[in-house]
Amino acid sequence: MRLIVKELPEFYNDIDKTLSEIKSMLSRGVNDRKSNFHYTTLCTVDNNSRPQARTVIFRNFDIEKFYLYIHSDLRSKKINEIKNNSHVSLVFYDDKKKIQLRMRGIAKIEPSKKDSWNKLSNWSRRCYLSEESPGINKQEPTSGFSEKYYFNAPSTEESEKGLQNFSVIQIMAEEIEWLFLASQGHRRILFDIKRDLENIKIEGKWLVP
Ligand SMILES: Cc1cc2nc3c(=O)[nH]c(=O)nc-3n(C[C@H](O)[C@H](O)[C@H](O)COP(=O)(O)O)c2cc1C
């Protein structure tokens, strides 16, 4: 018989502890740039019903409501796609912990964005200063914004022009699928998030990996 010595985490056979691990990894992902959960893949459905995936930074997490937040340019394609079809999915993978999260949810563009904008550095606000919309075809290579910002951040006053192009995407998680890879045997759980006004109830069930 093959002896497997790797120490298993406490959540290995425990649905509640797995849910706590998910919450902890998502919270850390927002705050820790080195965390593998600081980035995620956001998949939308485009106007021809085809999937469109891209990397985004995971900006904020409401642990009580299971809302996730992402920043983007209001003129980008994904915004239009979300307005036409709010169903999205997110994928996270931590290659050290061997944990994948596949999430499905409903996205919307947050009406209030000023608080998030106020927390951005002027350097980050630079991304929202392009005159033309992201994705527009150009004859020459371009960053989109003025060359005076190549090495210097805009002043706060200059950066304020970007607010009109800035948007916050809120994703209300509906379902999370957990996959933990282990040599003894993988573990897979489907968490269903049920919502009733302000209350949420999360139920997990084991799946064959
Ligand atoms: C590491 C990394 C982080 C990114 N973070 C964001 C982000 O937070 N928000 C965003 O809109 N785009 C981000 N992007 C760019 C997107 O992947 C994508 O190219 C861009 O948003 C245009 O997508 P769209 O045309 O489908 O809207 C990031 C790309 C990389 C490689």
The ligand as an SDF file (V2000), in Angstrom:
LIG
                    3D

 31 33  0  0  0  0  0  0  0  0999 V2000
   -3.0600   41.2520  -14.3280 C   0  0  0  0  0  0  0  0  0  0  0  0
   -4.2060   41.9460  -14.9980 C   0  0  0  0  0  0  0  0  0  0  0  0
   -5.1130   42.6480  -14.2350 C   0  0  0  0  0  0  0  0  0  0  0  0
   -6.1820   43.2950  -14.8410 C   0  0  0  0  0  0  0  0  0  0  0  0
   -7.0900   43.9540  -14.0560 N   0  0  0  0  0  0  0  0  0  0  0  0
   -8.1670   44.5270  -14.6320 C   0  0  0  0  0  0  0  0  0  0  0  0
   -9.1860   45.1050  -13.8340 C   0  0  0  0  0  0  0  0  0  0  0  0
   -9.1440   45.1160  -12.5990 O   0  0  0  0  0  0  0  0  0  0  0  0
  -10.2550   45.6580  -14.4740 N   0  0  0  0  0  0  0  0  0  0  0  0
  -10.3740   45.6540  -15.8360 C   0  0  0  0  0  0  0  0  0  0  0  0
  -11.3720   46.1670  -16.3430 O   0  0  0  0  0  0  0  0  0  0  0  0
   -9.4300   45.1080  -16.6150 N   0  0  0  0  0  0  0  0  0  0  0  0
   -8.3350   44.5260  -16.0580 C   0  0  0  0  0  0  0  0  0  0  0  0
   -7.3790   43.9380  -16.8420 N   0  0  0  0  0  0  0  0  0  0  0  0
   -7.5390   43.9940  -18.3230 C   0  0  0  0  0  0  0  0  0  0  0  0
   -8.5820   42.9580  -18.7640 C   0  0  0  0  0  0  0  0  0  0  0  0
   -8.0270   41.6630  -18.6780 O   0  0  0  0  0  0  0  0  0  0  0  0
   -9.0780   43.2190  -20.2020 C   0  0  0  0  0  0  0  0  0  0  0  0
   -8.0050   43.1400  -21.1110 O   0  0  0  0  0  0  0  0  0  0  0  0
   -9.7440   44.6000  -20.3500 C   0  0  0  0  0  0  0  0  0  0  0  0
  -10.5040   44.9230  -19.2100 O   0  0  0  0  0  0  0  0  0  0  0  0
  -10.6460   44.6480  -21.5890 C   0  0  0  0  0  0  0  0  0  0  0  0
  -11.6640   43.6940  -21.4690 O   0  0  0  0  0  0  0  0  0  0  0  0
  -13.0780   43.8030  -22.2270 P   0  0  0  0  0  0  0  0  0  0  0  0
  -12.7780   44.4110  -23.5710 O   0  0  0  0  0  0  0  0  0  0  0  0
  -13.5510   42.4120  -22.3430 O   0  0  0  0  0  0  0  0  0  0  0  0
  -13.9700   44.6760  -21.4170 O   0  0  0  0  0  0  0  0  0  0  0  0
   -6.3240   43.2550  -16.2580 C   0  0  0  0  0  0  0  0  0  0  0  0
   -5.4220   42.5140  -17.0030 C   0  0  0  0  0  0  0  0  0  0  0  0
   -4.3770   41.8820  -16.3850 C   0  0  0  0  0  0  0  0  0  0  0  0
   -3.4340   41.0790  -17.2520 C   0  0  0  0  0  0  0  0  0  0  0  0
  1  2  1  0
  2  3  1  0
  2 30  2  0
  3  4  2  0
  4  5  1  0
  4 28  1  0
  5  6  2  0
  6  7  1  0
  6 13  1  0
  7  8  2  0
  7  9  1  0
  9 10  1  0
 10 11  2  0
 10 12  1  0
 12 13  2  0
 13 14  1  0
 14 15  1  0
 14 28  1  0
 15 16  1  0
 16 17  1  0
 16 18  1  0
 18 19  1  0
 18 20  1  0
 20 21  1  0
 20 22  1  0
 22 23  1  0
 23 24  1  0
 24 25  2  0
 24 26  1  0
 24 27  1  0
 28 29  2  0
 29 30  1  0
 30 31  1  0
M  END
$$$$
